[in-house]
Amino acid sequence: MSPRQRAASAHGARVTFCGPPQRMSSVVALPDGADLLEPKALLEGAEIKGLAVRSLARDGVNMGKVTLRLPKSTPPGSYAGSLELGGRRIPLAVEVEARAKIEASPSRLSFEAEPGAEVTADVTLHNVGNVPFQVPAASTFCVFDGTGVDHAFWVAFATEPPERKERIDLLLDDLADSHGGLVEVRARAEERTIAPGDSRDVQMSLRFSDRIRPGHGYAGSWGIGGLRLRVRVRVPARNGKQRAAGAA
């Protein structure tokens, strides 16, 4: 008899789980004399990596919290099965949600570059989610001056606004100066689709905007489809001049 058939013939209310595969929880009415140390479960079409039941009797109810763990790469979809607890079989219904998650190695990139310059880097992308990831051929992200907020507030409070302007105008104008523009990204890989559980080596080319200014440092993240790769760039100072936070 399949887990689906056993679930259909089980007694008691169905226990439903919903969420990303690595950790889901639900509650179940505990049968009298249930052995919480050795619960068993079967799931049709998916592996069960972990199962635990914790009594909620301390909270005054004869219920248990059931925690279910499936492999991170379990595809999204509906799964049926059964839970065996204290000699009683209870139907299970599991709804696995899509989870896009990409880890990059290295997890951050640091460069020294002139305004408008292009740099390259090699990274390895690991798909630790449960849906395929498509490496984009071209994309963009923004970078910002790390001292921009401090300097903008300093300007707003230490400078007398000109006629027809308020301090908020000085603040916003200076914050706009901290924007380092868009970084243009070109990514090359032998195969652009990364299946769940797989990895791919990617060569990146990043072209920085002319907006980045000498003597400043900028930071941002290349983020798309569950990926967040932090990027920092320092622009060499010219003639030894560099604006410090809090200086005019």
C-alpha positions, 0 to 999 in steps of 0.5 A: 500500500502506498503512503497516499493510500495509507493516509487515506485510510488513517483515522484522525484529522489530517496534519498539514505542513506548508513552507520551505522544505528545510523546516516546516511545522504543524500541530497534531492532537496527541493520542493517549500514551503516544511515544514522542521519542520515535515518531515515524513518517512516510511521504510519497515522492520526497525524502524525510531528513528529520522529524520531531514531535514536542508535547504542548501539554505544558501549555494546557493542551493535549497537542504536539508540535510536529517539525518536519525537515526535507532536503533543501532541494525538494521541488515545490509542490504537493506531497501526501503521506502519513505520520505514525504516532503512538500506534496511530496513523495520521494523514499528512499533506505537505505543500512545499513552497518555492525557495530561491537561494543562491550562495556565492563563493567568495561571498563579497568582492572588493576592487580598486577602480577609476571612474568608468573602469571595468574589472573582472572576477571569478565566482562560484554560484551554489544553488541551495534553493529548490528551483532552478536559477538562471545566470543573467547575461546582463544586469545592473545594480547601484553602489553608494558612498559609505560616508554619504549619510553622515556627510549629508547630515553634517551639511544639512545642520552645519550649513545655512540654507540659501534663499528658497531652500530648506535644510531638507533640500541640502540633505537630499542634494548631498545624499544624491551626490553619494549615489555612485551610479549603476554598475553594469554586469556581464556574466559568462558561464558554460551553462546558465541554468543552475539546477537545485543542488548544483554549482556553476563557475561564472566570470563577471565583468563589472563596469563602474559609472563615471559618478564614482569619485576619487578618494571615496569608497562605495558599496552595493549588492549584485542581487537577483533571484535569491542571490546577494553578492556584496561588492565594494570599490575604492576609488584612488584619491587624486593629488592625495585629496580625500573627503572625510565624513563630516568635512565640507 
